[in-house]
Structures are given as structure tokens and as C-alpha cells.
Amino acid sequence: MSSRPASVSARTVDEYRDSIEQLLRPLAARPVESVSVPAALGRKLAADIRSPIDLPVFRNSAMDGYAVRADDVAVAPVTLPLAGVVAAGQPGQGPLPAGAALKVMTGAPIPPGADCVVPVEDTRRDGSAVTIERGRGAGEFVRERGTDVRAGALLVPAGVALTPRHIAALAAVGVPAVPVFQPVRAAVVTTGDELVPAGRPLRSGQIYDSNGIALAAALAANGAAVVSVEHSTDDPAVFRRLLSAATRSADLVFTSGGVSKGDFEVVKDVLAAQGGLFGSVAVQPGGPQGLTVLDGVPVLSFPGNPVSTMVSFEVFARPMLRHLSGLPPVRTSEVPLRAAVRSPAGRRQFLRGRLTEDGVEPVAGAGSHLIAGMAWADVLIDIPAETTELAAGAPVRVREL
């Protein structure tokens, strides 16, 4: 891994995102471990998994009803003697006698000779006989062996982030454990004397620390394992101590706050002295940014305003994290604006928006402090840097939050 990222000063959004992706790309070479199938939810599969068995394992009934020969019920109604009853989980019986019916429950084995099942609602039981009131053709309501998957066939390919549907398929064929990549371990350090944890009364000048919780949630939602979430005061010694612990336990560290041009920019002051590069990216919100490699660990430093932090994560870090975790790319689309918007010249703006049936409408305002308004958004509206005005009805690119 490079020990010094390229300068971030005056970079475009795409250039800066490329710099971050270059730093994170080596994280793709992570160790593999075997975990139980129930514990593998959300993990990236490290090898192809092939089915060890046919599924269904045996011919079985898709309905509660009667297993018969189609030829015996071609003309209905017809009354057939009952050869017995088989429930799901019981062993199969011998061949079905000609001109007879076997009562079967859903999932019960179909006997040799039977080639269809008549649902119970199309029959009338009378002691040891059953009257078939509607005939069925060969193959109806019979699940043939291996029609879902054959032994040796690919079940789940390598590189997939396992979802509940994958877990279900693996469990159905009896796979007990699978090889998965260890997740990217991420740590979060927020900064600022003004921040206090939720549940504590606010004194004058204080605000609640939302960035730590928000970044941890965003990381977990995109496949990372959050190993720590800490808050530092503006004391450089405190920040150095927390940062050192974070780089020892994590593959990737996120900081928020302390990267701008004020008098108490603890993140920039500490990390610039250790090779970190800080500057502005042509984006709103989230212009001040920092990149450092500390003890071989990438440190991504975002501005501290809550919306700036979250938009920075969405635009700069989320795409690569999803790739590393085997998750699908962030979905984008082009839709019409429902209201006119203005945008600052020379900066690519990401407005919070809400999709409707006929387009997208901006929510809240452009301010980087309006985090409550962001809760109403489900997309970011991507306004190009060269665009200063867009009329209602104009097409815009949106990215799903």
C-alpha cells in the first residue's frame, strides 16, 4: 500500500473518489475463514458452492391428495381402492398397484408407478375407497428428483454477499459451513469539544454526536465490521491516543470534524504532521477532505457537519466498500426534477431528494447541518459542477441512499 496518497487539493469528485479507491483496493486481499451457514448472512463468499445432493432428493407430492396413474383417472369421476396413506417424512412404499390410489401429504414420497397427484379437494373419500372427481395428466403435482438443482451443479458463485435466499438454498442442500472473506474492519473517531452522547443533557454550545452512530450504521449496512466508535475532544493528545488504537484494530479508519481552516482543527493538525494531505474537493456539501495512510492503515477524514459527513461517505467511500463486500453497486437512475434548483458554480452539488411517481423533489435545504431533513430523503440529486440552474422537469441523475 502506498504510504502517501496524492494531494487532494482542488480535486474533482471523481478524482478524489479514485484516490480513495486506490487506497482501499488492497483490502480486497483479505483472509478467508469458514463460518456456519446461519452466521454467513451478509458475508462475501470466497469460493463457488456446488450442491452436494439432488434437490428434491426424491420424487414427492406438491399437494395433499392422492397419488395415482394418470391413465386410471383419464375418465372421471372414477372410484379407486385406497392402497394406504403416506405422510411427509415417512419412507416411501412399494410400487402403486394398478387401478389404486395412495393418499399422500405434501412432501411425501410418490411411489413407483404413480405419475400424478389429484388434490384432495378434487376427491371424495368413502371408507377404503376414493372417488376422483377430476382427472389429472401425467406429471401434475409431482416434484421430480433434481428438478430444482442437480448434485454438482453451481448453487452460489464466489464473490456473492450472502442474502437470506442464499442461506435458504445452502441450508436446503445440507451445507453446514461456507468459506467467506473476513469483512473489512472499520473504526470511527469523531472529534469536537461540543459533542456529547445521546441521553446526556445539553449545556450551552453543545450538540449531540450523531456522526459516530451514523458512520457506524453506514459502514455496517455496506458490509464492514465496525470494531470501535470513539469520540475525541479537540486535545491533540487525546486524538492521537484514540487514532493509534483505531489503526491497531482496524483495516480502515474514518474521522469526522477537524479538517477545515479553523483554529481548532485537531484532525488536520495531527495527521498533516504525519504525511496526511488535506484540501478542498469541488463538492457541496463536504468540500474539506483529508487522506492519510497511518501505520499502513488508510484514514479517511470527513468534515464534521452531519450532512457533510454522510454525503462524503455516500459519494467517496460507499461504492468501494460495497465492491469489497460483494454487494451490488449503488443504484443510479435519471429522473425529472419536480422543482427548479440552483447550484454553486464550479462545485458538484449533491442535494437530498425524495422520489415520487413523477420525478424527484428536493427535501430540506442545501445546508450541511440539516441532518433531520436528510431522514426524509431516499436519494442524492447529482448536480454537475458546471450547472448553476435547472428548471422543473429537467432530467437529473440520482443515486439511491
C-alpha positions in Angstrom: 0.0 0.0 0.0 1.3 3.5 -0.9 2.5 5.4 2.1 1.4 8.8 0.8 -1.8 9.5 -1.2 -1.8 12.1 -3.9 -2.8 15.6 -3.0 -6.5 16.2 -2.5 -6.3 20.0 -3.2 -8.7 21.3 -5.8 -9.7 17.9 -7.0 -12.9 16.9 -8.7 -15.3 14.5 -7.1 -14.3 11.7 -9.5 -10.6 12.3 -9.0 -10.9 12.3 -5.2 -13.0 9.1 -5.2 -10.5 7.4 -7.4 -7.7 8.3 -4.9 -9.8 6.7 -2.1 -10.5 3.6 -4.2 -6.8 3.2 -4.9 -6.1 3.3 -1.2 -8.8 0.8 -0.4 -8.3 -1.7 -3.3 -5.6 -3.7 -1.4 -8.2 -4.5 1.2 -9.7 -7.0 -1.3 -6.9 -9.4 -0.4 -8.4 -10.4 3.0 -8.1 -13.7 4.8 -10.7 -16.4 4.3 -12.5 -18.2 7.2 -15.1 -20.9 7.4 -18.3 -20.0 9.2 -21.6 -21.7 9.8 -24.3 -21.0 7.2 -26.5 -19.2 9.7 -23.6 -16.9 10.6 -22.7 -16.2 7.0 -25.5 -13.8 6.3 -24.1 -10.7 4.6 -20.6 -12.2 4.2 -18.8 -12.3 0.8 -18.4 -15.9 -0.4 -14.8 -16.9 -1.1 -15.4 -19.9 -3.3 -18.1 -21.4 -5.5 -20.5 -23.7 -3.6 -21.9 -26.6 -5.5 -24.8 -28.7 -4.4 -23.8 -31.9 -2.7 -27.2 -33.5 -3.5 -30.1 -33.5 -5.9 -33.0 -31.3 -4.8 -35.7 -32.5 -4.5 -33.9 -35.6 -3.1 -36.7 -37.9 -4.2 -40.0 -37.7 -6.1 -42.6 -36.2 -3.8 -46.0 -34.7 -3.8 -46.6 -31.0 -4.3 -50.1 -31.2 -2.7 -52.2 -33.0 -0.1 -54.1 -35.5 -2.3 -53.9 -38.9 -3.9 -51.1 -40.4 -6.0 -52.5 -42.3 -9.0 -51.7 -43.3 -12.5 -53.0 -40.7 -15.0 -54.4 -43.4 -17.2 -56.6 -44.6 -14.3 -58.3 -41.2 -13.9 -58.4 -40.1 -17.5 -62.2 -40.5 -17.3 -63.7 -39.0 -14.2 -65.4 -39.5 -11.9 -63.9 -42.8 -11.1 -63.7 -44.7 -7.8 -60.4 -46.4 -6.8 -59.4 -48.5 -3.9 -57.1 -46.9 -1.3 -53.7 -48.5 -1.1 -52.6 -46.6 2.1 -51.6 -43.3 3.5 -48.1 -41.7 3.4 -47.2 -38.6 5.4 -44.2 -36.3 4.8 -41.1 -37.8 6.5 -42.2 -41.4 6.2 -40.3 -43.8 3.9 -41.7 -44.5 0.5 -43.8 -47.6 -0.2 -43.5 -50.2 -2.9 -45.0 -49.7 -6.4 -48.6 -48.5 -6.6 -50.9 -51.3 -7.7 -52.7 -50.7 -11.0 -56.1 -49.1 -10.6 -55.4 -48.0 -7.0 -54.7 -44.7 -5.2 -52.3 -43.8 -2.4 -53.2 -40.9 -0.1 -50.1 -38.6 0.2 -49.4 -35.4 2.1 -47.4 -32.5 0.7 -43.7 -33.6 0.6 -44.5 -37.3 0.9 -42.7 -39.8 -1.5 -44.5 -40.7 -4.7 -44.5 -44.5 -5.2 -43.2 -46.1 -8.4 -46.0 -46.4 -10.9 -47.8 -43.3 -9.9 -47.3 -40.3 -12.2 -49.6 -37.6 -10.9 -51.4 -36.4 -7.8 -55.0 -35.5 -7.6 -55.6 -32.7 -5.0 -57.7 -33.7 -2.0 -60.3 -31.0 -2.9 -61.0 -32.9 -6.2 -61.8 -36.1 -4.4 -64.4 -37.7 -2.2 -63.3 -40.3 0.4 -65.6 -43.2 1.2 -64.1 -45.6 3.7 -61.4 -47.7 1.9 -62.0 -46.1 -1.5 -61.7 -42.7 -3.0 -63.7 -41.1 -5.8 -61.7 -39.0 -8.2 -64.0 -36.3 -9.5 -61.4 -34.5 -11.7 -58.7 -36.3 -13.6 -55.1 -35.1 -13.9 -52.4 -35.5 -16.5 -49.1 -37.2 -16.1 -46.6 -35.1 -14.0 -49.2 -32.8 -12.4 -48.3 -32.0 -8.8 -45.3 -34.3 -8.8 -41.9 -32.9 -7.9 -39.3 -34.9 -9.7 -35.9 -35.6 -8.2 -33.3 -33.0 -9.1 -35.7 -30.5 -10.8 -34.5 -27.7 -8.5 -30.8 -28.5 -8.6 -28.6 -31.5 -9.5 -25.8 -32.7 -7.4 -22.6 -31.0 -8.5 -24.4 -28.0 -10.0 -23.3 -24.5 -9.1 -25.5 -23.3 -6.2 -24.0 -20.0 -5.2 -21.0 -18.4 -7.0 -17.9 -16.9 -5.3 -18.0 -13.2 -4.7 -21.6 -13.0 -3.7 -22.7 -11.3 -0.5 -24.9 -13.9 1.1 -28.6 -12.9 1.5 -31.4 -14.8 3.2 -32.3 -16.5 -0.2 -28.7 -17.8 -0.5 -28.8 -19.0 3.2 -32.1 -20.9 2.4 -30.6 -22.6 -0.6 -27.4 -23.6 1.3 -29.4 -25.0 4.2 -31.8 -26.9 1.9 -28.9 -29.0 0.4 -27.4 -29.6 3.8 -24.3 -27.4 3.6 -23.2 -26.8 7.2 -20.5 -24.1 6.7 -19.0 -22.0 3.9 -15.7 -20.1 3.2 -16.1 -16.4 3.4 -13.8 -13.4 3.3 -13.2 -11.7 6.6 -15.1 -8.3 6.5 -13.3 -5.0 6.3 -12.7 -3.9 9.9 -13.5 -0.2 10.3 -13.1 2.2 13.1 -14.7 5.6 13.6 -13.3 8.6 15.6 -15.4 11.7 15.8 -14.0 15.0 17.1 -15.1 18.2 18.7 -15.4 19.6 22.3 -19.0 20.5 21.5 -20.2 16.9 21.0 -21.9 14.8 23.8 -23.5 11.4 23.6 -27.3 10.9 23.4 -29.0 10.8 26.8 -26.9 13.5 28.4 -28.5 16.9 29.0 -27.1 19.6 26.6 -25.3 22.6 28.0 -24.9 25.8 26.2 -22.9 25.4 23.0 -23.2 21.6 22.9 -24.8 19.3 20.4 -25.3 15.5 20.2 -22.8 13.4 18.5 -24.7 11.9 15.5 -21.7 11.3 13.3 -20.2 8.4 15.2 -23.5 6.5 15.2 -24.3 7.4 11.6 -21.0 6.4 10.2 -21.1 3.1 12.2 -24.5 2.4 10.8 -23.5 3.2 7.2 -20.4 1.0 7.5 -22.4 -2.0 8.8 -25.1 -1.5 6.2 -22.4 -1.7 3.5 -20.6 -4.9 4.7 -18.0 -3.6 7.1 -17.4 -4.9 10.6 -17.3 -1.9 12.9 -14.6 -2.6 15.6 -14.8 0.7 17.5 -16.6 4.0 17.6 -14.8 6.7 19.7 -15.1 10.4 20.3 -12.1 12.7 20.8 -12.0 16.1 22.3 -10.0 18.8 20.5 -7.0 17.9 22.6 -4.3 16.5 20.1 -3.0 14.0 22.7 -6.5 12.5 23.1 -7.0 12.3 19.4 -3.5 10.7 18.9 -4.3 8.0 21.5 -7.7 7.1 20.0 -6.3 7.1 16.5 -3.4 4.9 17.5 -5.9 2.4 19.0 -8.1 2.5 15.9 -5.2 1.8 13.5 -4.1 -1.2 15.6 -7.6 -2.8 15.4 -8.9 -1.8 12.0 -8.2 -2.1 8.3 -9.7 1.4 7.7 -10.4 4.4 9.9 -12.9 7.2 9.4 -12.7 10.5 11.2 -15.2 13.4 11.2 -14.5 17.0 12.0 -11.3 18.9 12.4 -10.3 19.2 8.7 -11.2 22.7 7.7 -9.5 26.1 8.2 -10.5 27.0 11.8 -8.3 27.4 14.8 -9.0 24.0 16.4 -8.7 21.5 13.5 -7.3 18.7 15.6 -7.5 16.0 12.8 -5.7 18.1 10.2 -3.1 19.4 12.8 -2.2 15.9 13.9 -2.4 14.0 10.6 -0.8 16.6 8.4 2.3 16.3 10.5 2.3 12.5 9.8 2.0 12.8 6.0 -1.7 13.3 5.7 -2.9 15.6 2.9 -5.8 18.0 3.3 -7.5 20.3 1.0 -10.8 21.1 -0.8 -12.7 18.9 -3.2 -15.1 20.7 -5.6 -18.2 19.4 -4.0 -21.1 20.6 -1.8 -21.6 19.6 0.9 -18.3 18.0 2.0 -15.6 20.3 0.5 -12.8 19.9 3.1 -11.3 16.4 3.0 -8.3 14.6 4.2 -6.4 11.4 3.3 -3.7 9.7 5.3 -2.0 6.3 5.5 -1.0 5.8 9.1 0.9 2.6 10.1 -0.3 1.1 6.8 -4.0 1.9 7.5 -6.0 4.3 5.3 -7.6 7.1 7.3 -10.4 9.0 5.6 -11.1 12.3 7.2 -14.5 13.9 6.5 -15.8 17.3 7.6 -17.8 17.4 10.8 -21.2 18.9 9.8 -23.5 15.9 9.9 -24.8 16.1 6.3 -21.3 16.7 5.0 -20.1 13.5 6.8 -22.9 11.4 5.4 -22.7 12.7 1.9 -18.9 12.3 2.0 -19.4 8.6 2.9 -22.1 8.1 0.3 -20.1 9.6 -2.5 -16.5 8.7 -1.7 -16.4 5.6 0.4 -19.7 3.6 -0.1 -19.1 2.5 -3.7 -15.7 0.8 -2.9 -16.9 -0.7 0.4 -19.8 -2.3 -1.4 -17.4 -3.7 -4.0 -15.1 -5.1 -1.3 -18.1 -6.7 0.5 -19.6 -8.3 -2.7 -22.7 -6.1 -2.5 -24.4 -4.8 -5.6 -23.3 -1.3 -6.8 -25.2 1.7 -5.6 -28.2 2.1 -7.9 -28.5 5.3 -10.0 -31.1 6.5 -12.4 -32.2 9.6 -14.4 -35.5 11.2 -13.4 -37.1 14.6 -13.9 -36.9 17.4 -11.3 -40.2 18.4 -9.7 -38.9 21.8 -8.8 -36.3 24.2 -10.1 -32.9 24.2 -8.3 -29.9 26.5 -8.2 -26.3 25.2 -7.7 -23.0 27.0 -7.0 -20.7 27.4 -10.0 -17.7 25.1 -10.1 -18.9 22.7 -7.4 -20.7 19.4 -7.9 -23.7 19.5 -5.6 -25.5 16.6 -4.0 -28.9 17.6 -2.9 -31.1 15.4 -0.7 -34.2 14.3 -2.6 -37.3 12.1 -2.4 -38.5 10.1 -5.3 -42.2 10.4 -6.3 -44.3 8.9 -9.1 -43.4 11.7 -11.5 -39.8 12.5 -10.6 -37.7 13.7 -7.7 -38.2 16.6 -5.3 -35.5 18.2 -3.2 -36.0 17.9 0.6 -34.7 20.2 3.3 -32.1 22.7 2.0 -28.5 22.7 0.9 -27.2 23.4 4.4 -24.7 20.8 5.7 -26.2 20.9 9.2 -29.7 19.8 8.1 -29.4 16.2 9.2 -33.1 15.8 10.3 -34.2 16.8 6.8 -32.0 14.1 5.4 -34.2 11.5 7.1 -36.9 12.3 4.5 -34.6 11.7 1.6 -34.2 8.4 -0.3 -31.8 9.7 -3.0 -29.0 12.2 -3.6 -29.6 14.5 -6.6 -26.3 14.8 -8.5 -25.9 18.3 -10.0 -22.8 18.7 -12.2 -20.2 21.3 -11.3 -20.8 23.3 -14.5 -24.6 23.6 -13.9 -25.9 26.6 -12.0 -29.6 26.3 -12.7 -32.1 23.5 -13.5 -35.7 24.1 -14.4 -38.6 21.9 -13.1 -38.8 19.0 -15.5 -35.1 18.9 -16.3 -33.6 15.4 -16.1 -31.2 14.7 -13.3 -29.1 11.8 -12.1 -30.0 10.4 -8.7 -28.2 7.8 -6.5 -30.1 5.7 -4.1 -29.3 6.2 -0.4 
